[in-house]
Each structure stands twice: as structure tokens, then as C-alpha cells.
Amino acid sequence: MAARTSAPAKARSTVSIPQLGWSKVRPAPVVLVSGTETFLAERAIRDLRDFLKAEDPSLEIVDIAADSYAPGELLTMASPSLFAEPRLIRVSNVEKCTDDFITETIAYLQEPADSTFLVLRHNGGVRGKKLLDAIRGGLGGGIEVVCVELKKDAEKYEFAAGEFASQGRRVAPSALRSLVSAFSDDLAELSAACQQLMSDASAEITEATVDRYYGGRMEVNAFKVADAAIAGRHGEALTNLRQAISSGEDPVPIVAAFAMKIRTMAKVYGARGGSGQLASKLGLAPWQVERAQRDLQGWSEDGLARCITMLAETDAAVKGAERDPVFALERMVGVIASRGRA
């Protein structure tokens, strides 16, 4: 369930289109996705894509960058295809758009193309105000999806509850409170933690389950270890690992943190294209693609393959296959810090 959102009071009189929360996104000739919460905006756009794809698998998806817009690009992308497939046009960086983009988009909205869904992502600021005012005034028959930052714990609690409810999973209120406490600074990581728990835990998710994976701010310790190792900072990674273990952290979630990052890196390795295009192709969110691309600097395909093998061996080791799980973790950190060359 999404947190309630609303436009500033001074702007309500000028808005004549529906304004919806991120989880209420629905098809419309034009969908303005506004607000500074990137994670929720990307989720809303992905949900819309998935809905349209389920309605018609022949859906064509094209991407436009408004900050490097070429004159005539929108008209070309919206032109009917030979077989008249429905089309989703995703436009990024509208807050940095060119003058040509503003002019041509306003002209397009006078008569939107049939079976075409134009999604405009605006991250905030005054650039493109003329276009935004036209959309909010009703030109094009669109809707606005408002993605504001979730700053209050109650809003984050509601978001996490929605993650479990969407999969029909039972979660104890105390478990939700523990999750929100652990991941209060990063909505994307909160979502990832919810998905990890649903993937690994078959029964109702309780506070004990959360504590096993993320107790004592485990998410910070585990990901700090993983980030340092992936970046090649072996000494720092070992120091963080030993601090985590000495504070009583369970080795299993530490391996899970590494696995989450390395497997995403493997998906992205060698792929070409913008983060939006790759996210759609690989089943990831754009922020995950961008983070993996940064993490991949200095890595090779063979190194990734060796590290994935090491992850599998370490996962088995910390679950009882070896007598010393700490040694197994240290061995894994060494291999990953060397980018698979150790």
C-alpha cells in the first residue's frame, strides 16, 4: 500500500488531472511521473510496463532521453508501426529537457497517437514547467503519478507492509518495525530486504526471522563488507567482517549480501545500453543496473564466474558443510577482493 501523496496546496487549483500514488499507476495516453523519490518512480514505471505487457505481449517499448532529444524523435517513435502494436514510450530526464522537446511534446499532446502510452519522468525543478502545466491542465488526457520521498517511519512501515501483501505473505508487525528500523535510510535496500526474506523464509516472517538476517543493523555491516571486497579493498573488508562477526552477526546473511551484489553484476556484465533499457531486459530496476555498472570496474568474466562458484561453496560452508564458517567467509572475501584472481 502506498503512502498518501498530494500536490502542494498552492498548485491544486491548476491541476485538473488525477494525481495518484506510485502503486496506483494505470494506463493513460500520457503519464507524468513526478517527484524526487527515484526508487518509487522506477517501480511505478516498471509496474505500468508489466501491466501493459501482460495485456498485450506485442507491446513495443522505446526510450527517449529528454536532455539529449533530437528534433522529430518523439513523432518518429509515436508513428504507427506496420502491425499497429501498442507502444510504450518512456522519457527520462524531463527535468533537463531541451527546448525542442518541450515544443514538440506539447504539440504531440494536442492529438496523442492511438494505442501509445507516453511516460514522462520529471525529477523536480523548474525546467519544463510549461510542459508540466500543460499536462496538469488536461492537455493529452493524462494522469500524474506523484513519487515523494517517504520520510516518516509510518510511511516506510506502510511501504514494507505493501511489499509483503503484494506477494500474499504474512509478516508480524514487530518484524516490520525491525525492518524499518534497520533500513530507514534506504528505501531500495528496504525493498531488497523484504524480497530476500520472502525468498528465503517459507513460513510467516517474524521478528526472529528479521533479527537472524538483519539484527544489529546487519544490513549495514554485511553490505559494507561486500562493498569493500567488491571494490578490491581487502583489508577494509576483513576488518568490517571481523567486526560484524564479533558483534554476533550470523554468517548466512553476510553471504546473502554478497550473493545479491555479485549475481546482479553477472547479469549486467557485458550488456550494452542505457540503464532503463537494460533494466527492462534483465528484470532489474535502473538503480540496480547503475550500481552494478559501477561495481564492475576492474572485473572480468572469468573472475565473476570464479566468485559465483566461491559464493556457492561458502553458502554451503556456513550452513554446516564445513566446521569453520568464519574461515570460509574470510576465504570468500579474499577471492572476491582479488576479483576472482586469488
Salt bridges, closest charged atoms under 4 A:
ASP50 OD1 - ARG49 NH2 2.77
GLU60 OE1 - ARG87 NH2 3.24
ASP63 OD1 - ARG90 NE 2.78
ASP99 OD1 - ARG127 NH2 2.59
ASP133 OD2 - LYS129 NZ 2.67
GLU144 OE2 - ARG136 NH2 2.79
GLU163 OE2 - ARG43 NH1 2.87
GLU189 OE2 - ARG291 NH1 2.77
GLU204 OE1 - ARG170 NH2 3.71
GLU219 OE2 - ARG217 NH2 3.38
ASP227 OD1 - LYS261 NZ 2.93
GLU236 OE1 - ARG233 NE 2.71
ASP250 OD2 - ARG212 NE 3.82
ASP315 OD1 - LYS319 NZ 3.26
GLU322 OE2 - ARG331 NH2 3.07
GLU330 OE2 - ARG242 NE 3.08
